[in-house]
Amino acid sequence: MMAINIPEEVYTMQTKRSIVKANAVLYHKAGRKLKTQILDELVQTTHLNRKHLTVLLKKTGKVYYTPQGFKLVGDPTVTYVHKRGRKKKYTQEILPWSDY
């Protein structure tokens, strides 16, 4: 049986995803019983939902091609979530009134 790479410390979301990335190779090569053990230990340490972990582990390292021909490799440490909420009206390009 192989050892699972899980450091012991307080986790941020970025470190949780790096733990998932480190264990994805072992998860891909493992059989069904070992996969359940890996998932059980990852759920206990990262406190993420089991289904979410399986999706992250499956997509890690997977190669995707866009219609434009770009090659994308699945990486759980990179998030593509946009910022929610109202957009800013004023940017740095607008000078404050005290400069005039």
C-alpha positions in Angstrom: 0.0 0.0 0.0 1.3 3.5 -0.9 1.5 6.4 1.5 -0.7 9.4 0.8 0.9 12.9 0.9 -1.0 14.9 3.5 0.9 17.5 5.5 -0.5 18.4 8.9 -1.3 22.1 9.4 -4.1 24.6 9.1 -5.4 24.7 5.5 -6.4 27.5 3.3 -8.4 26.8 0.1 -5.2 27.0 -1.9 -3.4 24.5 0.2 -6.3 22.2 0.1 -6.3 22.2 -3.7 -2.5 21.7 -3.7 -3.0 18.6 -1.5 -5.6 17.3 -4.0 -3.2 18.0 -6.8 -0.4 16.1 -5.1 -2.6 13.0 -4.5 -4.3 13.0 -8.0 -1.5 10.9 -9.6 -1.9 8.2 -6.9 -5.7 8.4 -7.2 -5.5 7.8 -11.0 -3.4 4.7 -10.7 -5.2 3.2 -7.7 -7.8 0.5 -7.6 -11.3 0.9 -6.2 -10.5 0.0 -2.6 -7.5 2.3 -2.5 -9.5 5.1 -4.1 -12.1 4.9 -1.3 -9.3 5.1 1.3 -7.7 8.1 -0.4 -11.1 9.8 -0.5 -11.9 9.1 3.1 -8.5 10.5 4.3 -8.9 13.6 2.0 -12.4 14.3 3.3 -11.1 14.1 6.9 -8.2 16.4 6.3 -9.6 19.0 3.9 -13.2 19.0 5.0 -14.3 19.2 1.4 -17.4 17.3 0.1 -16.7 13.8 -1.2 -18.3 14.5 -4.6 -16.4 17.7 -5.0 -13.1 15.9 -4.3 -13.8 13.2 -6.8 -14.5 15.8 -9.5 -11.2 17.6 -8.6 -9.2 14.4 -8.6 -10.7 13.3 -12.0 -10.0 16.6 -13.7 -6.5 17.1 -12.4 -4.0 16.5 -15.2 -6.7 16.0 -17.9 -5.9 17.7 -21.2 -8.7 19.8 -22.8 -8.6 21.4 -26.3 -10.6 24.5 -27.0 -12.2 25.2 -30.4 -9.6 27.8 -31.0 -6.9 25.1 -30.6 -5.6 26.1 -27.2 -4.4 23.3 -25.0 -5.6 23.4 -21.3 -4.4 21.1 -18.6 -6.7 20.6 -15.6 -5.2 22.1 -12.5 -7.2 22.4 -9.2 -4.9 25.1 -7.8 -6.1 27.6 -10.5 -9.6 29.0 -10.2 -11.5 30.7 -12.9 -14.2 32.2 -10.7 -15.0 35.8 -11.6 -15.6 38.4 -8.9 -19.2 38.8 -7.9 -21.0 42.0 -7.2 -21.2 45.4 -8.7 -18.4 46.5 -11.0 -16.3 49.5 -9.9 -17.3 52.8 -11.6 -14.0 54.6 -11.0 -10.6 53.2 -11.8 -7.1 54.4 -11.2 -7.2 56.3 -14.5 -9.4 58.9 -13.1 -7.5 61.4 -11.0 -8.8 62.5 -7.7 -10.2 66.1 -7.5 -7.4 67.3 -5.2 -4.9 67.0 -8.1 -6.5 69.8 -10.1 
